């Protein structure tokens, strides 16, 4: 069974929902491009980053970035050749923006406007919102992560996945303590 894809960081989402060809009516189904594919095209072809730099920005490995980038370019070519609309949607992503937590329903959400914070909770509509950085200071550690390579243990806050934590001793990714046999 393949492992679940990690979230890919997107610095800025597309400003439009997609593109449609001019002239003839489109005869094909729309080509769907994920936000991470859009971000790969933006970083390499628009901003001029090399793939290794762009991979670091998106928080993925260089080979993973190459696969995302190749798929994005294939979809653009498919849209051009078949005169099909190109639509941006979805993907396993997160935005590089400030995160907030609602004190009423405890949901966490991010807000794309960096200059001003949200006025209401994205889920329940409450006005009791605090930046996660402040909320995290008030929380107690939620669970322990352990390094597969060296066995170092680190306490992390509730809600932070261990596979996103890097070991301070050896630089490897950590796993949740007690998940695998022998790590209790």
C-alpha positions, 0 to 999 in steps of 0.5 A: 500500500503506498504511503499518503502524500505529504502536503505541498507548500504553495506560496501564492494561489492562482489569481484566476480559476483557469483559462479557456481557448479563444476561437473554436469551441472546445471539443475536449473535457477540461484539463484539471491542474492542481495548485501544486502543479501551478506552483511548480510552473510558477516557480520554475518558468515564471520566477526562474528558480532551478528545480532544487531551489523550487523543491526546497520552497515547496517543501518536497524532494527534488525528484518529487518536484520533477514529477509534479513539474513534468505533469504540469507541463504535460497538462499545459501542452494537452490544453494547448493542443486539444483546445481544452480549457485549463482549470486550477483546482485542489491538491494536497497543499497548504499556503504559506500564510499565518494560521489562526485558531478559533477559541470556540470550535477549536478549528485551525485555518489559514488566511491568505491576506498577510496584511490583515487577519480574519475577522471571523472563524472559517467554520463557525463564524465566531469572532474569538480568533487567535493566531496559532503562534499565541495559542500554541504557547498556551497548550501543553505538549500533546504527544511524543515523537521518536527518531527512527535513526538515532532513537531521540525523543521529542515532545511536540504540541497536539496537532503537529504530525511527527512526520513533519518534525525533524530530529535535532540530533541527526536530521531524520524525520521522526515518527509517533512514539508507540506507533510501531512495535518496539518503539514503546 
